Every structure is written in structure tokens, then in C-alpha cells.
Amino acid sequence: MSVPIYAIVELLIRLEEYNPKIGNYKDHAITEKNVRVTTSTGHILFPLSLVMNQFHSPEAIDETTLKLMAVSYSPM
């Protein structure tokens, strides 16, 4: 399975508003339900459904979800 990389990059850009330390996209790995994204400063685990929502209907992702994702970031 593959996901559009630009949807991941867009999510990272959106999350920078809530956590400016997230860094830039470097790589990702897909599991059955998640996308583990490596950035220039750490990593973050996105549910696959969130990445696909960003691709198909980004306006449906609410602020609460973005904030929760931003705090789940793990620095190196």
C-alpha cells in the first residue's frame, strides 16, 4: 500500500502551528493501520485514516485532532 507523500507533508505543516519543533519530512513507513513518519527532528505516528482524510477531505480534520497529533510527536 502507498499513501500520497504530499498528504503527509501537508499534515506536518498543519501540525507546526501546534508544535513548531516537528521538523521537515524525511521518510515514512506504512503498517496495517498507521504511518510512522520520520522528520528532521524526530518521528510521529499517524493513523492511516488521518493521512487519507488529509488527502481526500482535509477540511474534515478538526483542530482537536491536530492538537492531539502534535503532542504525540517524539523528538530524537
Stockholm file with secondary structure:
# STOCKHOLM 1.0

chainA/1-76         MSVPIYAIVELLIRLEEYNPKIGNYKDHAITEKNVRVTTSTGHILFPLSLVMNQFHSPEAIDETTLKLMAVSYSPM
#=GR chainA/1-76 SS CCCCHHHHHHHHHHHHTTCTTSCCEEEEEECSSEEEEEESSEEEEEEHHHHHHHHHCGGGSCHHHHHHHHHTCEEC
#=GC SS_cons        CCCCHHHHHHHHHHHHTTCTTSCCEEEEEECSSEEEEEESSEEEEEEHHHHHHHHHCGGGSCHHHHHHHHHTCEEC
//
